[in-house]
Amino acid sequence: MGSDTFWNNREQAQKHIDEANSLRKKLDPLTKSEKQLEEFKIMLELAEAEPFPVQTKMEKELEIELKNFLQEVETNELKVFLTGPHDKNNCILSINAGAGGTESCDWANMLLRMYQRWAESRGWEVEVTDALAGETAGIKSVTLLLTGENAYGFCKAERGVHRLVRISPFDSNKRRHTSFASVDAIAEIEETSSEISIPPSEFHVDTFRSGGKGGQNVNKVETAVRITHLPTGLVVASQTQRSQHQNRATAMKLLLSRIYAQRVDAQKAEMERFYGEKGSVSWGNQIRSYVFQPYRMVKDLRTGVETSDVQGVMDGNLDPFVNGWLRTGGPSKRMANVKDEED
């Protein structure tokens, strides 16, 4: 950046600046923590030199400050695990109800609420870009755009099948039901990205009237957009924006991101075949079980992290599961010996 020719190529220069800023965000908290640690050592020495009543008071104050300090260190430590090329990107999160009709649609809707609350607790913006309602209750599918720092890096821990066991509110006989829903997380890829481009001849655009909120314009004019990628058959849609232009831009971002994710998955599958592993992202491999009855427990089947605070989890307290997944190696660690505990 100090070179005389640095600004000769503005696009390349901006990439270097962004990379430098990203590195500073990782290094500055580390430098700050090192200074704080030295200060704690000095304060502890001063406390030990004080008379008993004063020493006890200072030690209690230090204990509170140390607890906050350790929480900050843990937060910064987790960011170090986010080393993927797109971990810092926004995330496109999709939820799809599995087999089971109304039960699974209701479960998908419960997961939607859970992820919305989790995202809001982390300070991310949440936008529903597309949704398909269930016939009786809940949703068949929904796509969210989560905008915030390291959104994809954290959300990718949720990719997989989520299983619910409960007494069905839709069953007059009050029997226990098992429902499934799949969650997919992909990094948002900008349309201007040099990593992937789609020739106009490879996609087809349809417009239709939106069925959602937004006033008379979205209901009377074909503002919703559906784009089909002809070579792969991938279909994306956006209908929540007020204009066709905005929906088209959103849909194109979704399409680019899905195509990129598909290529990454294909490369990953090839690597897993090479190493003799089973693909970890598939319908038959649930990553987490949520049991409401006969006992209450949420357990991550990849890491063993579990809690009896089911309501807290459904209200968005997902950090213990996500953090546990990141600490145990994340996507590089094979899902092994995952058992389906029916009872």
C-alpha positions as CSV (number, residue, x, y, z in Angstrom):
1,M,0.0,0.0,0.0
2,G,3.0,2.3,0.4
3,S,4.1,1.8,-3.2
4,D,4.1,4.8,-5.6
5,T,2.2,2.7,-8.1
6,F,-0.4,1.4,-5.6
7,W,-3.3,3.4,-7.1
8,N,-2.5,2.7,-10.7
9,N,-5.1,-0.1,-10.6
10,R,-7.9,1.2,-8.4
11,E,-9.9,-2.1,-8.4
12,Q,-6.8,-4.1,-7.3
13,A,-5.9,-1.4,-4.8
14,Q,-9.4,-1.6,-3.2
15,K,-9.0,-5.3,-2.8
16,H,-5.7,-4.8,-0.9
17,I,-7.3,-2.2,1.3
18,D,-10.2,-4.5,2.1
19,E,-7.8,-7.3,2.9
20,A,-5.8,-5.0,5.2
21,N,-8.9,-3.8,7.0
22,S,-10.0,-7.4,7.5
23,L,-6.6,-8.3,9.0
24,R,-6.7,-5.3,11.3
25,K,-10.1,-6.4,12.6
26,K,-8.5,-9.7,13.6
27,L,-5.3,-8.2,15.0
28,D,-6.5,-5.2,16.9
29,P,-8.6,-7.2,19.4
30,L,-5.7,-9.5,20.0
31,T,-3.4,-6.6,20.7
32,K,-6.0,-5.0,23.0
33,S,-6.4,-8.3,24.9
34,E,-2.7,-8.7,25.4
35,K,-2.6,-5.2,27.0
36,Q,-5.6,-6.0,29.2
37,L,-4.0,-9.2,30.4
38,E,-0.8,-7.3,31.5
39,E,-3.0,-4.7,33.3
40,F,-4.8,-7.6,35.1
41,K,-1.4,-8.9,36.3
42,I,-0.4,-5.5,37.6
43,M,-3.8,-4.9,39.3
44,L,-3.6,-8.3,41.0
45,E,-0.1,-7.6,42.3
46,L,-1.4,-4.3,43.7
47,A,-4.4,-6.0,45.3
48,E,-2.1,-8.6,47.0
49,A,-0.1,-5.8,48.5
50,E,-3.2,-4.1,50.1
51,P,-4.6,-4.9,53.6
52,F,-7.2,-7.7,53.9
53,P,-10.5,-5.7,53.6
54,V,-9.3,-3.7,50.6
55,Q,-7.6,-6.7,49.0
56,T,-10.9,-8.7,49.1
57,K,-12.9,-5.8,47.6
58,M,-10.3,-5.4,44.8
59,E,-10.3,-9.1,44.1
60,K,-14.1,-9.2,43.7
61,E,-13.9,-6.2,41.3
62,L,-11.2,-8.0,39.3
63,E,-13.2,-11.2,39.2
64,I,-16.1,-9.3,37.5
65,E,-13.8,-7.6,35.0
66,L,-12.0,-10.8,34.3
67,K,-15.3,-12.6,33.5
68,N,-16.1,-9.9,30.9
69,F,-12.6,-10.1,29.6
70,L,-12.7,-13.8,29.0
71,Q,-16.1,-13.5,27.2
72,E,-14.4,-11.0,24.8
73,V,-11.5,-13.3,24.3
74,E,-13.8,-16.2,23.5
75,T,-15.7,-14.0,20.9
76,N,-12.5,-13.0,19.2
77,E,-11.2,-16.6,19.3
78,L,-14.2,-17.8,17.4
79,K,-13.6,-15.3,14.7
80,V,-10.2,-16.8,14.1
81,F,-11.9,-20.0,13.1
82,L,-13.7,-18.2,10.3
83,T,-11.0,-18.7,7.7
84,G,-13.1,-19.5,4.7
85,P,-12.9,-17.2,1.6
86,H,-16.5,-16.2,2.0
87,D,-17.0,-16.5,5.8
88,K,-17.3,-12.7,6.1
89,N,-20.1,-12.5,3.5
90,N,-23.8,-12.1,4.1
91,C,-25.7,-15.4,4.2
92,I,-28.6,-16.8,2.2
93,L,-30.5,-19.1,4.5
94,S,-33.1,-21.5,3.2
95,I,-35.5,-23.6,5.2
96,N,-37.5,-26.4,3.6
97,A,-40.2,-28.6,5.2
98,G,-39.6,-32.3,4.9
99,A,-42.0,-35.2,4.6
100,G,-44.9,-35.0,7.0
101,G,-47.3,-32.4,5.6
102,T,-48.7,-30.0,8.1
103,E,-46.3,-31.2,10.9
104,S,-43.2,-30.4,8.9
105,C,-44.6,-27.1,7.6
106,D,-45.2,-26.0,11.2
107,W,-41.7,-27.1,12.2
108,A,-40.2,-25.1,9.3
109,N,-42.1,-22.1,10.5
110,M,-40.8,-22.6,14.1
111,L,-37.2,-22.8,12.7
112,L,-37.8,-19.5,10.8
113,R,-38.7,-17.7,14.0
114,M,-35.7,-19.3,15.8
115,Y,-33.3,-18.1,13.1
116,Q,-34.9,-14.6,12.9
117,R,-34.4,-14.1,16.6
118,W,-30.8,-15.5,16.6
119,A,-29.9,-13.2,13.7
120,E,-31.4,-10.2,15.5
121,S,-29.5,-11.0,18.7
122,R,-26.3,-10.8,16.7
123,G,-27.2,-7.5,15.2
124,W,-27.8,-8.8,11.6
125,E,-30.5,-7.5,9.3
126,V,-33.1,-10.1,8.3
127,E,-34.9,-10.0,5.0
128,V,-37.4,-12.6,3.7
129,T,-36.7,-12.8,-0.1
130,D,-39.2,-15.6,-0.9
131,A,-41.7,-17.8,1.0
132,L,-44.2,-20.5,0.2
133,A,-46.9,-21.0,2.8
134,G,-48.1,-24.4,3.9
135,E,-51.6,-25.6,2.9
136,T,-52.9,-25.8,6.5
137,A,-50.3,-24.1,8.6
138,G,-46.6,-23.0,8.6
139,I,-44.4,-22.8,5.6
140,K,-43.2,-25.2,2.9
141,S,-40.1,-23.1,2.2
142,V,-38.6,-19.8,2.9
143,T,-35.4,-17.9,1.9
144,L,-33.8,-15.3,4.2
145,L,-31.0,-12.9,3.4
146,L,-29.0,-12.3,6.6
147,T,-26.8,-9.2,6.4
148,G,-24.0,-8.7,8.9
149,E,-20.4,-9.3,9.8
150,N,-19.4,-13.0,9.3
151,A,-23.1,-14.0,8.8
152,Y,-22.2,-16.9,6.4
153,G,-19.2,-18.0,8.6
154,F,-21.6,-18.6,11.6
155,C,-24.7,-19.7,9.6
156,K,-22.9,-22.5,7.8
157,A,-22.9,-24.4,11.1
158,E,-26.7,-24.8,10.6
159,R,-26.6,-26.5,7.3
160,G,-28.3,-29.9,7.4
161,V,-31.5,-31.6,8.6
162,H,-33.2,-30.6,11.9
163,R,-35.5,-33.1,13.6
164,L,-38.4,-32.4,16.0
165,V,-40.0,-34.8,18.3
166,R,-43.2,-33.6,20.1
167,I,-46.9,-34.3,20.8
168,S,-48.6,-32.9,17.7
169,P,-51.0,-30.0,18.3
170,F,-52.6,-31.1,15.0
171,D,-53.3,-34.7,16.2
172,S,-56.6,-35.0,18.1
173,N,-55.3,-38.3,19.6
174,K,-52.3,-36.4,21.1
175,R,-49.7,-38.8,19.6
176,R,-46.0,-38.2,19.4
177,H,-44.8,-37.1,15.9
178,T,-41.3,-36.8,14.4
179,S,-40.9,-34.0,11.9
180,F,-38.0,-33.0,9.7
181,A,-36.9,-29.8,8.0
182,S,-33.7,-29.0,6.1
183,V,-31.6,-25.9,6.4
184,D,-29.2,-24.7,3.8
185,A,-26.8,-21.8,4.1
186,I,-24.8,-20.3,1.2
187,A,-22.6,-17.2,1.0
188,E,-24.1,-14.2,-0.9
189,I,-22.0,-13.6,-4.0
190,E,-22.3,-10.2,-5.6
191,E,-23.3,-9.9,-9.2
192,T,-20.0,-8.0,-9.9
193,S,-17.9,-10.8,-8.4
194,S,-15.2,-12.1,-10.7
195,E,-15.5,-15.6,-9.3
196,I,-18.6,-16.4,-11.3
197,S,-20.5,-15.0,-14.2
198,I,-23.5,-16.2,-16.1
199,P,-24.0,-15.4,-19.8
200,P,-27.5,-14.0,-20.6
201,S,-28.2,-17.0,-22.8
202,E,-27.9,-19.4,-19.8
203,F,-30.9,-18.0,-17.8
204,H,-34.5,-17.3,-18.3
205,V,-36.5,-14.6,-16.5
206,D,-40.2,-14.8,-15.7
207,T,-42.3,-12.2,-14.0
208,F,-45.5,-12.6,-12.0
209,R,-47.6,-10.9,-9.5
210,S,-46.5,-11.0,-5.9
211,G,-48.9,-12.4,-3.3
212,G,-47.3,-10.7,-0.4
213,K,-47.6,-7.3,1.3
214,G,-46.4,-4.2,-0.3
215,G,-49.4,-2.2,-1.5
216,Q,-51.3,-2.1,-4.7
217,N,-48.3,-2.0,-6.9
218,V,-47.0,-5.4,-6.1
219,N,-50.4,-6.9,-6.3
220,K,-51.5,-5.4,-9.6
221,V,-48.2,-5.3,-11.5
222,E,-45.8,-8.2,-12.2
223,T,-43.1,-7.1,-9.8
224,A,-42.0,-10.6,-8.6
225,V,-39.2,-12.2,-10.6
226,R,-38.3,-15.9,-11.1
227,I,-35.0,-16.8,-12.8
228,T,-34.2,-20.2,-14.1
229,H,-30.6,-21.3,-14.8
230,L,-31.0,-23.5,-17.9
231,P,-27.8,-25.6,-17.7
232,T,-28.4,-26.7,-14.0
233,G,-32.2,-26.2,-13.7
234,L,-31.7,-24.1,-10.6
235,V,-34.7,-21.8,-9.9
236,V,-34.7,-18.7,-7.7
237,A,-37.4,-16.1,-7.0
238,S,-37.8,-12.8,-5.3
239,Q,-41.2,-11.2,-4.6
240,T,-40.7,-9.0,-1.5
241,Q,-39.3,-5.9,-3.1
242,R,-41.6,-3.1,-4.4
243,S,-40.2,-3.0,-7.9
244,Q,-39.4,-5.6,-10.6
245,H,-35.9,-4.1,-10.9
246,Q,-35.2,-4.6,-7.2
247,N,-36.6,-8.2,-7.3
248,R,-34.5,-9.0,-10.4
249,A,-31.3,-7.8,-8.7
250,T,-32.1,-9.8,-5.5
251,A,-33.0,-12.9,-7.6
252,M,-29.7,-12.6,-9.6
253,K,-27.7,-12.5,-6.4
254,L,-29.5,-15.6,-5.1
255,L,-28.8,-17.4,-8.4
256,L,-25.1,-16.5,-8.5
257,S,-24.7,-17.6,-4.9
258,R,-26.5,-21.0,-5.4
259,I,-24.5,-21.8,-8.6
260,Y,-21.3,-21.0,-6.7
261,A,-22.4,-23.1,-3.7
262,Q,-23.3,-26.0,-6.1
263,R,-19.8,-25.9,-7.6
264,V,-18.2,-25.9,-4.2
265,D,-20.4,-28.8,-3.1
266,A,-19.4,-30.7,-6.2
267,Q,-15.7,-30.2,-5.4
268,K,-16.3,-31.2,-1.8
269,A,-18.2,-34.4,-2.8
270,E,-15.3,-35.3,-5.1
271,M,-12.8,-34.8,-2.2
272,E,-15.0,-36.9,0.1
273,R,-15.1,-39.7,-2.4
274,F,-11.3,-39.5,-2.7
275,Y,-10.9,-39.8,1.1
276,G,-13.7,-42.4,1.4
277,E,-16.0,-40.2,3.4
278,K,-19.8,-39.9,3.4
279,G,-21.3,-36.6,2.2
280,S,-22.3,-34.7,5.3
281,V,-24.8,-32.4,3.6
282,S,-27.7,-34.7,2.7
283,W,-31.3,-35.3,3.7
284,G,-30.6,-38.4,5.7
285,N,-28.0,-36.9,8.0
286,Q,-29.8,-34.8,10.7
287,I,-27.4,-32.6,12.6
288,R,-29.6,-31.7,15.5
289,S,-32.6,-33.2,17.4
290,Y,-35.1,-31.1,19.2
291,V,-37.2,-33.2,21.7
292,F,-40.2,-31.5,23.3
293,Q,-41.8,-34.7,24.7
294,P,-41.5,-37.0,26.6
295,Y,-38.5,-35.1,27.9
296,R,-37.0,-31.7,26.9
297,M,-33.6,-31.6,25.2
298,V,-31.9,-30.1,22.2
299,K,-28.8,-32.1,21.1
300,D,-26.3,-31.5,18.3
301,L,-25.4,-34.9,17.0
302,R,-22.1,-33.7,15.5
303,T,-20.6,-32.2,18.6
304,G,-22.5,-33.7,21.5
305,V,-23.5,-30.2,22.7
306,E,-26.9,-30.4,24.4
307,T,-29.2,-28.4,26.6
308,S,-32.5,-28.8,28.4
309,D,-33.4,-25.2,27.8
310,V,-35.6,-25.9,24.7
311,Q,-37.5,-22.6,25.0
312,G,-34.2,-20.7,25.1
313,V,-33.0,-22.4,21.9
314,M,-36.3,-21.8,20.1
315,D,-36.0,-18.1,21.1
316,G,-32.7,-17.9,19.3
317,N,-30.0,-19.0,21.7
318,L,-28.0,-20.9,19.1
319,D,-24.5,-19.7,20.0
320,P,-23.5,-22.7,22.1
321,F,-24.2,-25.1,19.2
322,V,-22.6,-22.9,16.5
323,N,-19.6,-22.2,18.7
324,G,-19.2,-25.9,19.5
325,W,-19.3,-26.8,15.8
326,L,-16.6,-24.2,15.0
327,R,-14.4,-25.3,17.8
328,T,-14.5,-29.0,16.8
329,G,-13.3,-28.4,13.3
330,G,-16.6,-27.4,11.5
331,P,-17.0,-28.6,8.0
332,S,-13.6,-30.3,7.9
333,K,-14.6,-32.8,10.5
334,R,-16.5,-35.8,9.3
335,M,-19.9,-36.6,10.8
336,A,-19.2,-40.0,12.4
337,N,-21.2,-42.3,14.6
338,V,-24.3,-40.0,14.5
339,K,-27.2,-42.0,15.9
340,D,-30.9,-41.4,15.4
341,E,-32.3,-41.5,19.0
342,E,-36.0,-42.1,18.6
343,D,-36.7,-42.4,22.3
